[in-house]
Amino acid sequence: MRISTTQIYAEANRNMMEGQTKLAEIQNKISSGKNFTTLADDPVGANQVVNLKRELAQFEVFQTNINSTRRRLELEESTIDSLNIAVTRAQELLLQVKNGTLTDADRNSISYELEELVGYAASLMNTRDAKGEYIFSGSKGTTQTYQLNGDGSYTYQGDDTSKQIQVGSSQYLESTDTGRYLFESIPSVLELTTLGGGDNPLLAGALSEVNVLDQDAFDNFMRTTGDLKLSVARIDDGGVTDGLVYSVLDSTGNPVRAADGTPLENISYTDLDTSPNTLEVAVDGATLTMLLPNNAALKDEPNFIQSPEGTAVVNSINVMDIERMQEQFAAFDSLTLVVSGGSYELRDGGDAVVNDINGALVSGSFTAGDTIEAVFDGWTYSFSPDASVSNLTLALDPATVLPGLRVIGGEDTLISDVRIASADSVTESFSTAMLGDGTNPGLGDLKLDIVYDEVAGYQWSLNDGQGNPLGAGGYQDPSIGALTASEDINLSAVTDLVTPIEGSFSLELNGQESGSITLAGPYTDADALVGDIQSQIDLDSVLGGEITVSYTAGEGLMFTSVNDTDEIQFASVDQSIADNLGISSNQVTITNINGVEIDLTLPLDQQSEEITLAYVPPAEVTLRLKQDKTNLLNSMQDAVEAIRTLSSTDAEERLELSDVLTATLEGLSVVQERFSQSVAGMGARLNAMESAEFSNLDFKLLTEGTLSAVEDLDYAAAATELSKRQLALEAAYASFAKIQGLSLFNYIN
């Protein structure tokens, strides 16, 4: 190894420069008092300092929020104290007015002081803080809390959202209470709201009045019952005219009980000549006044409106199927008989001549006295054209509403349709069958039970409320690739010449329903039946070329898809052929309920279920009792107006004034209770703020200590380090002094 003189000098110089740099660093730290003066000195420490200073800044914000909230709460407390004094004075004045010894002039004088109190209270309720924000307007601090209207009433313009102020890292407090909470708490007049019945104007105003006798008892009654469902139905009770019954059910579908314990279900009421019929029903704590339709007004059968009225052109309208008639009349919109000379035409709402059930135009010639019968789908219309009446319009009364069924506690889509499929008071027959007639109990709620088995598929049964069977059957899950009927064909029915098999069914392929496959026997054998089915399948737009049908004795019909991944099921099956062919679907029609047909779409969820079907009366409405709130100012202003306008010399007005004053005094007591609750809440919030303040201070001191430990210099350690670095530098100087005169040439001989 070789060491040159230059290397020796360079190393000595480097040692001196390094010592000077280190000495300068420690001197800078001592002069600044910080552990580091640049980010490069300690990146980790610098990051800690930034985070700790941010925490300290948050504590400053929390303290500012606490101070601001404390001032707002103190202002609110002071304002409420002043309001409480004003309300107490108002109560004293109202009690003086209730004193029967005062004259109208005395009471009028008191009303002026009471009116001044209203204005004073309004100014207090519009109090603003140091920032100019209204303290009782909630989150809408820049909006005036109460606005005086042109009619002398006051409207709250704030909202019900209190400002949430952050006073800790995860602690928020309400800075003030809202005016809605403090001043909008006085109960107003009890009102009735109709939730249903828009399509049934007969019951739109059915509950006209509620007379509360015991507020606590009535409140408990309404909490127990919830929304009320009022219904009216016509039943055949064996009399000359049909009987009328009403029911009042609670929100769970159970009958409401009257004050004497009588369940309000199918209660008969008198059919008057005028409609509505006024009835009073006593319930717990109140009397309900109901306006119910009479027999003539309850339109649960087809009702036609003729214009011009009073003409005798229409001889009769015979309805065989109400639903089909309604559907067709909806398509017609209206019917107008146009007569010109000796010819007639029956036109629809679009002024087109209509077709009868056979497709023939309803038009032709006539002579005086002729009776024309037009046969439509589900109904017939007989009329005698009269040359003196050139235009006669017939419309279906839109108020006509038919009874039906609904699912309780399940999906209404289970019921595909409820058809009133017969004429001649069938609606009364259906209502009577479901509700009873006073002697017979009626069917009641229908119970539909569905039992599922992976092998056997679904079995269903429908029973009435007493457990008597109304129908039963089975159906299968959709099949993949091939669909097999559950039983063998009844060959005797297929080949029976006396009562040949007749009916139709349809299939569903991958969610698409086919057209109707109609059977019209008799068939010579099963092969002839299969051939007829296959020929119709081949012509069907959904099934053609996709499905083949075959029959195996002992197994039944099989429908096979050319694609073994296709999903096939029976979509609809007429009951007249279902048993004979051994096929069934989840589309079920119940036919034996007094001329009414119920179409059910039974579920395919592979679950056993119990479903309740309940009667829907033709006239039904849901009612909700509500009691809005008024504010302190309006309540006091109403009392002022009553004092000035109601005379003490008139017995009825004196009683009305007493009621107003009593209600106002009760309302003021409610407001004072809110004041007490608010003051208690403010005390709790002030205590919470004080606790948060102490906690923030503790955390602040801890954070400041941590910041000092990271950022501030330890002077004792720094002084020791300074001495060490000075000594090292002096040693470097001394070493350099000794070697600077040396040369390797001095050692060369």
Buried (B, 14 or more C-beta within 10 A) or exposed (E): EEEEEEEBBEBBEEBBEBBEEBBEBBBBBBEEEBBBEEEEBBEEBBEBBEEBBEBBEBBEEBBEBBEBBBEBBEBBBEBBEBBBEBBEBBBEBBEBBBEEEBEEEBBEEBBEEBBEBBEBBBEBBBBBBEEEBBBBBBEBBEBBBBEBEEEBBBEBBBBEEBBEBBBBEEBEBBBBBBBBBBBBBBBBEBEBEBEBBEEBBBBEBBBEBBEBEEBEBBBEBBEEBEBBBBBBBBBBBEEEEBBBBBBBBBEEEEBBBBBEEEBBBBBEBEBBEEBBBEBEBBBBBBBBBBBBBBBEBBBBBBBBEBEEEEEEBBEEBBBBBBBBBBEBBEEBEBBBBBBEEEEBBBBBEEEEEBBBEEEEEBBBEBEEEEEBEBBBBBBBBBBBBBEEBEEBBBBBEEBBBBBBBBBEEBEEEBBBEBBBBBBEBBBBBBBBBBBBBBEEEBBBBBBBBBBBEEEEBBBBBBBBBEEEEBBEBBBBBBBEBBBBBBBBBBBEBBBBEEEBBEBBBBBBBEEEBBBBBBBEBBBEEBEBBBEBBBEBBEEBEBBEEBBBBBBEEEBBBBBBBEEEEBBBBBBBBBBBBBBBBBBBBBBBBBEEBBBBBBBBBBBBEEEEBEBBBBBBBBBBBBBBBEBEBBBBBBBBBBBBEBBBEBEBEEEEBBEBBBEBBEBBBEBBEBBBEBBEBBBEBBEEBBEBBEEBBEBBEEBBEEBBEBBEEBBEBEEEEBEEBBEEBBEBBEEBEEBBEEBEEEEEEEEEE
